[in-house]
Amino acid sequence: MSGIDKPQLDGNLLNMLGGIIGVIQIVGTAVAVGASIYLGIRYVMASVEEKADIKKKLIPFVIGVVIFYGATGIIQLIGNIAKMF
């Protein structure tokens, strides 16, 4: 089996993907912070009924943020593992 080589990923490709993931994380973080500020200001200025609606919108927002950071974290982990081999 000496004729079969182990597949290798180009270092430039991994560096480019790492940069792309970094930009995606920065943009995602900016959007999450902006949305948090917006929801916080709306919550402070809202009436009692509007506060209940904002709280309902907050649950999917938090779930989305967790999924976003989880997905980008897993992609970074895979990239780091690929760099080791």
Secondary structure as UniProt FT lines:
FT   TURN            2..3
FT   HELIX           11..45
FT   HELIX           48..84
//
